[in-house]
Amino acid sequence: MSDLLILLVIAVASYILSKSADLVVASVSSLARRFGVSEFNLGFFILGLATSTPELFVGLNSVIDATPELSLGNLIGASIILLSLIIGLTAVLNKEVRFGNSFGRKDILLTSFVILSPAFLLFDGLLSRFDGLFLIVFYVLFYLFLNRQQSFAERIEQKLSSHKLDFLKIAAKMLIGVAGLAITSKVIVEAAELMAVTWNLPLVLVGLVFLAVGTNLPELTIMFKSTVRNHKQIALGDFLGSAAANTPILGFIALLSPIQLTAPVKIYASLVMLFISLVTFNAFFQSERKLTRLEGAALVGLYGFFLFMELFLRNQL
């Protein structure tokens, strides 16, 4: 396939990706208005799960190829990108991002613990089937607890009887948008990887940039569209929900194929970076329940540091 054709495929897929994100943001905003649910909650409970489908597919493929450790690295990297680069860019582009009253400090701390929970199970160098089952059950309990606390399902159910048709129409549009995000993201990543191989780019760069960032293309696109449409809460809820959703995905992968670490020091370095990202994010959030542009820039800088460590120092570990 020629470079020109690859670029054309990327351009067309990017256009569809953009339109899909428009559809998702508009649908979530419409649901929030009609059913009296905050945009943050919809982003967290629905979009967070939906936009994690690329990570799930990468995980399933890694099980089929008998390389589940690849999925582990991808999921940890994806969470780091969400909590540093993507949330940081959102704050930079919007001057500041306020959390509103949807999530309290305890909710954010609990979410952070869920995101970090796989790290505690990886100290022995193995993520067993039992560990995987634990991660899934832990996330389900966390999801049910937050759902009950936020009265998310109750508010939807109360108005569903009189707005059932509206709900189905909006939900269908949102699902079409999410499917468009997932499919076009995969097309873009595969085309970009093909071009990278054609140009003889280092494999480590291909893995770091195209796989880790590529699986977060839905969140990146939603970030830009939410900024343009002034629906920052949708994006923020999506990012945190997606990072939390990586935990049960990892559990599901371990349930199918236990993950034995072949290079534990390298994984531990990434887990330390994930911990630092969470601590930094929580420190900024706990101050005034908002992220300023300067704090966002600090999070982006943190991701830059992580990328530097990956590219230049990993071979020395």
Secondary structure as GFF3:
##gff-version 3
##sequence-region A 1 317
A	DSSP	alpha_helix	3	35	.	.	.	ID=ss1
A	DSSP	alpha_helix	39	42	.	.	.	ID=ss2
A	DSSP	pi_helix	43	47	.	.	.	ID=ss3
A	DSSP	alpha_helix	48	50	.	.	.	ID=ss4
A	DSSP	alpha_helix	53	64	.	.	.	ID=ss5
A	DSSP	alpha_helix	68	81	.	.	.	ID=ss6
A	DSSP	pi_helix	82	86	.	.	.	ID=ss7
A	DSSP	alpha_helix	87	93	.	.	.	ID=ss8
A	DSSP	beta_strand	96	98	.	.	.	ID=ss9
A	DSSP	alpha_helix	105	121	.	.	.	ID=ss10
A	DSSP	beta_strand	126	127	.	.	.	ID=ss11
A	DSSP	alpha_helix	129	150	.	.	.	ID=ss12
A	DSSP	alpha_helix	152	160	.	.	.	ID=ss13
A	DSSP	alpha_helix	164	198	.	.	.	ID=ss14
A	DSSP	alpha_helix	203	205	.	.	.	ID=ss15
A	DSSP	pi_helix	206	213	.	.	.	ID=ss16
A	DSSP	three_ten_helix	214	216	.	.	.	ID=ss17
A	DSSP	alpha_helix	217	228	.	.	.	ID=ss18
A	DSSP	alpha_helix	232	256	.	.	.	ID=ss19
A	DSSP	beta_strand	259	260	.	.	.	ID=ss20
A	DSSP	alpha_helix	264	288	.	.	.	ID=ss21
A	DSSP	beta_strand	290	292	.	.	.	ID=ss22
A	DSSP	alpha_helix	293	308	.	.	.	ID=ss23
A	DSSP	pi_helix	309	313	.	.	.	ID=ss24
A	DSSP	three_ten_helix	314	316	.	.	.	ID=ss25
###
